[in-house]
């Protein structure tokens, strides 16, 4: 049997179903590793204080001599946001299209790293040991999006990246449908395919329709227009700029990240901006409200945070007022749905006009069920790995594939660390690898774990009770205290009796421990904590975090 048939190939995810945004899939042969995207995840609500989540790449670090590179499908944060953290531990080439690499450089500008960024396009072919990597262009909400083809000894393994099929998207937003069909005709061993909109019937909407709706709103609106959108949704931004030009408005960009991305996109010819259409914020006062349109995005390039600031009146530059129209040209993800809904509600309360959701003011960059069927019919894969999205979305993707004749044993939904082994062109579950989350809080990377998160949840639920006592070092007797400090547990002025009772409980515990000659700090703290836990729960049905502090004098 030839080497081409017998070499073992592994495909696995360092993210996992339900962890939207933490995109990192890996293809491993006997001698090489290829990384597909390096994303980060927006923290879930229960991850209190966490800024972002990235995959644990310890498995890749252990085998770093095998890693041939990171191959980026497009320039969204959930696909490139993990690069600064990955490249600190893996000094490997990063392959991407022109715009994707330009955005990656922005992510890496504050990092003291030696970078090896290699520009490719949808015509490029790269040769490695028994593996050839090529690319095809896809339609997404950001230009220069591509899919990845790994021609391995057992056959082609294809990653679609994020995609949809939109017949009105041409040029830099068009899809290589003929190339996709050619890949499918040659044979695809395994297809890793986007699942974000697998629950939605029909085709994903056309961005051209959004452009028309934006145009209508610009012409019929008399006051200021404020548009909240993703900084990387360049096609949407192009429509906003065109609508502003046609309705005789000047455009102001509020947000440093947004301004940098627009400037970069214009230099790279991904945006066409008529002369004198965009003005500096300081010039806006020269024009009436009906002559101004403001595009807003946060420092992370997303609209969620900036909407909240607009609604609460805390935005540094933009203060909304009566007569304004706020257009929310973005769709919430599962992680941001509640936050956006709350912000929209607050905006309505201020009296401004809000254009949101119910109009065709946003379409997704991800394919619906008919787009998914089209991709499956083009690629005709032997095996399918639904990727991206919540677990329910990947299950919906599986059902769509089964409706086209694929059997359940041809479809694998991977949790993080789960491995698919390909041997002799047959796929089975292989041994799991170590995988998990690395939590980033401020400048700390990985120093916050499950125990710290548990403590934060406890503090957020029932607060903290600090018990301070001072013991005599020589005589082993109580010198001062106990002093009881409550934060987030009860309002002290209205709970004086409870705190007096707590003080008496601690006094009794200390006296008993001293009588029994239990004077080591650990035993004293355990006694205080256990007794107070029980007593407080009986009295209040709450479980505050109890922190005993013992001092010697």
C-alpha positions in Angstrom: 0.0 0.0 0.0 1.4 3.4 -1.0 2.5 6.1 1.5 -0.2 8.3 0.0 -2.9 5.9 1.4 -1.4 4.9 4.8 -0.2 8.2 6.3 -2.3 9.2 9.3 -4.0 12.6 9.3 -5.6 14.3 12.3 -8.0 17.2 12.3 -9.1 18.8 15.6 -10.4 22.0 17.1 -8.8 24.0 19.9 -12.1 25.9 20.2 -15.2 23.8 20.3 -18.9 23.8 19.6 -20.7 26.7 21.4 -17.5 28.8 21.8 -18.4 31.3 19.1 -15.4 33.2 17.8 -12.6 31.1 19.2 -11.7 29.8 15.7 -8.7 27.6 15.6 -8.7 24.3 13.7 -5.6 22.2 13.2 -4.6 19.7 10.5 -1.7 17.3 11.5 0.1 14.8 9.4 2.9 12.5 10.5 5.5 15.3 10.1 3.6 18.6 9.8 1.0 20.8 11.5 -1.1 23.4 9.7 -3.1 25.9 11.8 -6.3 27.3 10.4 -7.1 30.8 11.9 -6.1 32.1 15.3 -9.1 33.7 16.8 -10.4 34.7 20.2 -13.8 34.4 21.9 -16.0 37.1 23.4 -16.3 36.1 27.0 -19.7 34.7 28.2 -21.7 36.6 30.8 -20.5 34.3 33.6 -16.9 35.1 32.9 -16.9 38.1 35.1 -14.2 40.7 34.4 -12.6 38.6 31.6 -11.7 40.6 28.5 -11.3 37.8 26.0 -10.7 34.1 25.7 -8.1 32.3 23.5 -7.5 28.6 22.9 -4.9 26.8 25.0 -2.1 26.0 22.5 0.1 23.9 24.8 -0.3 20.9 22.4 1.0 23.0 19.5 3.9 24.4 21.6 5.0 20.8 22.5 5.2 20.0 18.7 6.3 23.5 17.5 9.0 22.0 15.2 6.2 20.5 13.2 4.1 23.7 12.8 4.4 25.0 9.2 2.3 28.1 9.6 -1.0 29.8 10.4 -3.4 30.1 7.5 -5.9 32.9 7.9 -9.3 32.8 6.1 -10.1 36.5 6.7 -9.5 39.5 8.9 -12.2 39.4 11.5 -11.2 39.6 15.2 -12.6 36.1 15.9 -10.1 34.8 13.3 -7.0 36.9 13.8 -7.4 38.3 17.4 -5.5 35.4 19.0 -2.3 36.0 16.9 -0.5 38.2 19.4 -0.8 35.5 22.0 -0.1 32.6 19.7 3.0 34.1 18.1 4.6 34.8 21.5 4.9 31.0 21.8 5.1 29.9 18.1 7.5 31.7 15.8 5.9 30.5 12.5 4.9 32.1 9.2 1.4 33.6 8.9 -0.3 33.3 5.5 -3.1 35.6 4.5 -4.5 37.9 1.8 -3.5 41.6 1.5 -6.2 43.1 3.7 -6.2 40.2 6.2 -2.4 40.7 6.8 -2.9 44.5 7.0 -5.5 43.9 9.8 -3.2 41.3 11.4 -0.4 43.9 11.5 -2.8 46.2 13.4 -3.4 43.5 16.0 0.4 42.9 16.3 1.6 46.5 16.3 2.3 46.7 20.0 4.0 43.3 20.1 7.8 43.0 20.2 7.9 40.1 17.8 9.8 39.1 14.7 7.0 38.6 12.2 6.9 36.5 9.1 3.7 37.6 7.3 3.4 36.0 3.8 0.9 37.5 1.4 -1.1 35.1 -0.7 -4.2 35.3 -2.9 -6.8 33.0 -4.3 -4.4 32.0 -7.2 -1.5 31.0 -4.9 -0.3 27.5 -4.4 2.1 26.5 -1.6 4.0 23.2 -1.6 5.0 21.4 1.6 6.1 17.8 2.2 3.4 15.8 0.5 0.9 18.5 1.2 -0.1 21.3 -1.2 -2.1 24.3 0.0 -4.2 26.4 -2.3 -7.1 28.9 -1.8 -10.4 30.0 -3.2 -12.2 33.3 -2.9 -15.4 33.5 -0.8 -18.1 36.1 -0.2 -18.3 37.4 3.3 -18.8 40.7 5.1 -15.2 41.6 4.7 -13.2 41.5 1.4 -10.3 39.3 0.8 -12.0 36.3 2.4 -10.8 32.9 1.3 -11.3 29.2 1.8 -8.4 26.8 2.3 -7.6 23.6 0.4 -5.1 21.1 1.9 -4.3 18.5 -0.7 -3.0 15.7 1.5 -1.8 12.1 0.8 -5.4 10.9 1.4 -7.2 13.6 -0.5 -8.4 17.2 -0.1 -9.3 18.6 3.2 -11.1 21.9 2.7 -12.0 24.7 5.1 -14.6 27.1 3.7 -13.9 29.9 6.1 -16.9 32.2 6.6 -19.0 32.4 3.5 -22.3 33.0 1.8 -23.4 33.1 -1.9 -24.6 36.6 -3.0 -25.0 37.0 -6.8 -24.9 40.8 -6.4 -21.4 40.7 -4.8 -18.8 40.9 -7.4 -15.1 41.8 -7.7 -13.3 41.7 -4.4 -16.5 40.3 -2.8 -17.2 37.6 -5.3 -16.9 33.9 -4.9 -14.8 31.4 -6.9 -17.8 29.2 -7.6 -16.2 27.6 -10.6 -13.1 26.8 -8.6 -15.2 25.3 -5.8 -16.9 23.1 -8.3 -13.6 21.9 -9.7 -12.4 21.0 -6.1 -15.5 19.0 -5.6 -15.1 17.2 -9.0 -11.6 16.1 -8.0 -12.9 14.8 -4.7 -13.0 16.2 -1.2 -12.1 13.9 1.7 -13.4 16.2 4.4 -15.1 19.6 4.4 -14.9 22.0 7.4 -17.8 24.3 6.8 -19.3 27.4 8.4 -22.4 26.7 10.6 -23.4 30.1 12.0 -26.7 30.4 10.1 -27.5 26.7 9.7 -30.8 27.2 11.5 -32.0 29.8 9.1 -34.0 28.7 6.0 -33.4 30.1 2.5 -30.4 32.1 1.3 -28.6 34.8 3.2 -29.7 38.2 2.2 -27.9 40.4 -0.3 -25.7 43.3 0.9 -27.0 45.2 -2.1 -30.5 45.3 -0.4 -28.9 46.8 2.7 -27.3 49.5 0.6 -30.7 50.4 -0.8 -32.2 50.6 2.6 -29.4 52.7 4.0 -29.8 55.0 1.0 -33.6 55.4 1.7 -32.9 56.3 5.4 -30.3 58.9 4.4 -32.7 60.6 2.0 -35.8 60.7 4.3 -34.0 61.6 7.5 -33.8 65.3 8.4 -31.6 65.3 11.5 -28.2 63.7 12.3 -27.7 60.1 11.3 -25.5 57.9 13.5 -24.7 54.5 12.1 -23.3 51.8 14.4 -21.5 49.0 12.6 -18.5 46.7 12.5 -15.3 48.5 11.6 -14.3 45.7 9.3 -17.6 45.5 7.4 -16.1 47.5 4.5 -18.9 46.8 2.1 -21.4 48.3 4.6 -19.2 51.3 5.2 -18.9 51.8 1.4 -22.7 52.0 1.1 -22.9 54.4 4.0 -20.3 56.7 2.4 -22.1 56.5 -1.0 -25.4 57.3 0.7 -23.9 60.3 2.5 -22.4 61.6 -0.7 -25.7 61.3 -2.6 -27.7 62.9 0.2 -25.2 65.8 0.6 -23.9 64.8 4.0 -20.4 64.8 5.4 -19.2 61.7 7.2 -17.5 61.7 10.6 -15.8 58.6 11.9 -16.0 58.3 15.7 -13.6 55.7 17.0 -9.8 55.4 16.6 -10.0 51.8 15.4 -12.7 52.6 12.9 -10.7 55.6 11.5 -7.5 53.5 11.2 -9.3 50.7 9.3 -11.0 53.1 6.9 -7.7 54.9 6.2 -6.0 51.5 5.6 -8.8 50.2 3.4 -8.7 53.4 1.3 -4.9 53.1 0.8 -5.2 49.5 -0.2 -8.1 50.3 -2.7 -10.8 48.4 -0.7 -12.8 51.6 -0.2 -13.6 54.3 -2.7 -14.1 57.6 -0.8 -15.1 60.7 -2.8 -13.0 63.7 -2.0 -14.0 65.8 1.0 -16.8 63.4 2.0 -15.0 62.4 5.3 -14.3 65.2 7.6 -12.5 65.5 11.0 -14.6 65.6 14.1 -13.5 69.2 14.8 -15.1 70.3 11.5 -18.5 68.8 12.2 -19.8 72.0 14.0 -19.6 73.9 10.7 -22.4 71.9 9.3 -26.1 71.5 10.2 -27.5 68.3 11.6 -29.1 67.4 8.3 -25.6 67.6 6.7 -23.9 65.1 9.0 -23.6 61.3 9.2 -21.6 59.7 11.9 -20.2 56.2 11.7 -19.4 54.7 15.2 -17.6 51.6 16.3 -15.7 50.7 19.5 -12.0 50.4 20.1 -12.3 46.7 19.4 -14.1 47.5 16.1 -17.5 46.2 17.2 -20.8 48.1 17.7 -21.9 46.5 21.0 -19.8 48.6 23.4 -20.3 51.9 21.5 -24.1 51.4 21.5 -24.1 51.0 25.2 -22.1 54.3 25.6 -24.4 56.1 23.2 -27.4 54.9 25.1 -26.0 55.9 28.5 -24.6 59.2 27.3 -21.0 58.3 28.2 -19.5 58.4 24.7 -16.6 60.9 24.6 -17.4 62.4 21.2 -21.0 61.6 20.3 -23.9 62.9 22.5 -27.2 61.8 21.1 -30.1 64.3 21.1 -33.7 64.7 20.1 -34.0 64.5 16.3 -31.1 62.1 15.8 -31.6 58.8 14.0 -29.5 55.8 15.2 -29.1 53.0 12.6 -27.9 49.7 14.1 -26.4 48.2 11.0 -25.2 45.0 12.8 -26.6 41.8 14.1 -26.1 40.5 17.6 -24.2 37.3 18.2 -25.4 34.9 20.9 -22.9 36.5 23.3 -24.0 40.1 22.6 -27.8 39.7 22.1 -28.8 40.8 25.5 -26.4 43.8 25.6 -27.5 45.1 22.2 -31.2 44.7 23.1 -30.7 46.6 26.3 -28.9 49.4 24.5 -31.5 49.7 21.9 -34.2 49.9 24.6 -32.2 52.7 26.3 -31.9 54.6 23.0 -35.6 54.5 22.5 -36.1 56.0 25.9 -34.0 59.0 25.0 -36.5 59.9 22.3 -34.2 59.3 19.2 -35.4 57.4 16.2 -33.8 53.9 16.1 -33.6 51.8 13.0 -32.9 48.3 14.1 -33.6 44.7 13.2 -37.0 44.8 11.7 -35.8 46.5 8.5 -33.4 45.2 6.0 -30.6 47.3 7.5 -28.4 44.3 8.1 -27.7 41.0 6.4 -25.4 38.3 7.7 -22.1 37.5 6.1 -22.8 33.8 6.8 -24.7 31.4 4.6 -28.2 30.2 5.4 -29.4 26.6 4.8 -29.7 27.0 1.0 -26.1 28.5 0.9 -25.0 25.5 2.9 -26.7 23.1 0.5 -25.1 24.8 -2.4 -21.6 24.5 -0.8 -22.2 20.8 -0.1 -23.3 20.2 -3.6 -20.3 22.0 -5.0 -17.8 20.2 -2.8 -19.4 16.8 -2.5 -17.4 15.8 0.6 -17.0 12.3 1.9 -16.9 13.6 5.4 -18.3 16.8 7.0 -17.1 18.8 10.0 -19.5 21.6 10.8 -17.4 24.4 12.3 -18.1 27.7 14.0 -21.2 28.6 15.9 -23.2 27.2 18.8 -23.6 23.4 19.2 -27.3 23.7 18.0 -26.1 25.4 14.8 -23.7 22.6 14.1 -26.5 20.1 14.7 -28.7 22.0 12.3 -25.8 21.9 9.7 -25.7 18.2 10.2 -29.4 17.9 9.5 -29.1 19.9 6.3 -26.3 17.6 5.1 -28.4 14.6 5.9 -31.2 16.0 3.9 -28.9 15.9 0.9 -28.1 12.2 1.4 -25.1 12.3 3.8 -25.3 9.7 6.6 -24.8 10.5 10.2 -21.6 8.5 10.4 -20.1 10.8 7.7 -20.6 13.9 10.0 -18.5 14.8 13.0 -19.2 17.6 15.5 -16.0 18.3 17.4 -15.8 19.5 21.0 -12.5 21.1 21.8 -9.7 18.5 22.1 -11.6 15.9 20.1 -9.7 14.4 17.2 -10.8 12.9 13.9 -8.3 10.4 12.5 -8.1 9.8 8.8 -6.5 6.5 7.9 -6.8 5.0 4.4 -9.4 7.7 3.7 -11.7 6.5 6.6 -12.5 8.8 9.5 -12.9 7.7 13.1 -12.6 9.5 16.5 -9.0 9.4 17.7 -7.5 9.9 21.2 -8.4 13.3 22.6 -5.7 16.0 23.1 -5.3 18.4 26.0 -7.3 21.6 25.1 -9.0 24.3 27.1 -9.5 28.0 27.6 -6.9 30.7 28.4 -8.6 33.7 30.0 -7.2 37.2 29.5 -7.9 39.8 32.1 -6.1 43.1 31.5 -2.4 42.3 31.1 -2.8 38.9 32.7 -2.8 35.9 30.3 -3.9 32.7 31.8 -3.5 33.8 35.4 -7.3 33.7 35.9 -8.7 30.2 36.1 -11.8 28.4 37.2 -11.2 29.0 40.9 -10.8 32.7 40.4 -14.0 32.8 38.3 -15.8 30.8 41.0 -14.8 33.4 43.6 -15.9 36.2 41.3 -19.3 34.6 40.8 -19.7 34.1 44.6 -18.8 37.8 45.2 -21.2 38.9 42.6 -24.0 36.8 44.1 -23.8 37.2 47.9 -20.9 39.6 48.5 -18.1 39.1 51.1 -17.8 39.1 54.9 -14.4 39.9 56.3 -13.7 38.8 59.9 -10.6 40.4 61.5 -9.3 39.1 64.9 -6.0 39.8 66.7 -4.4 37.2 69.0 -1.6 37.6 71.6 1.5 35.9 70.3 2.7 34.9 73.7 -0.4 34.4 75.9 -2.6 32.9 73.2 -5.6 35.1 74.0 -7.9 37.4 72.0 -6.5 41.0 72.1 -8.8 42.7 69.6 -11.9 42.0 67.5 -13.6 40.4 66.1 -14.2 43.2 63.6 -16.8 42.4 60.9 -16.6 44.1 57.5 -19.5 43.6 55.0 -19.3 44.4 51.3 -22.1 43.4 49.0 -23.7 41.2 51.7 -26.0 43.3 53.8 -26.5 47.1 54.4 -24.8 47.6 57.7 -27.1 50.3 59.1 -30.1 48.1 58.6 -28.4 44.8 59.8 -26.8 45.8 63.1 -28.4 43.0 65.0 -27.2 40.4 62.5 -23.7 41.7 62.6 -23.7 41.7 66.4 -24.9 38.1 66.4 -22.1 37.2 63.9 -19.6 38.9 66.2 -20.8 36.8 69.1 -20.5 33.6 67.1 -16.9 34.4 66.2 -16.2 35.2 69.9 -17.5 31.9 70.9 -15.5 30.1 68.3 -12.3 31.8 69.3 -12.8 31.1 73.0 -13.5 27.4 72.3 -10.4 27.1 70.1 -8.2 28.8 72.6 -9.5 26.5 75.4 -8.9 23.5 73.2 -5.5 24.8 72.4 -6.3 25.0 68.7 -4.1 27.9 67.8 -2.7 27.3 64.3 -4.1 29.8 61.8 -5.4 27.3 59.3 -7.6 25.5 61.8 -8.9 28.8 63.3 -9.9 30.1 59.8 -11.7 26.8 58.9 -13.6 26.9 62.2 -14.7 30.5 61.7 -15.6 29.9 58.0 -17.6 26.7 58.6 -19.5 28.0 61.6 -20.4 31.3 60.0 -21.4 29.7 56.7 -24.0 27.6 58.5 -25.2 30.4 60.8 -25.5 33.1 58.1 -27.4 30.7 55.8 -29.9 29.8 58.5 -30.5 33.5 59.2 -30.4 35.0 55.6 -30.5 32.1 53.1 -27.4 33.7 51.6 -23.8 32.4 51.2 -21.4 35.3 51.2 -17.7 34.6 50.8 -16.2 34.6 54.3 -12.7 35.8 54.6 -11.1 35.4 58.1 -8.0 37.5 58.8 -6.0 36.5 61.9 -3.2 38.8 63.1 -0.7 38.3 66.0 0.6 41.0 68.3 
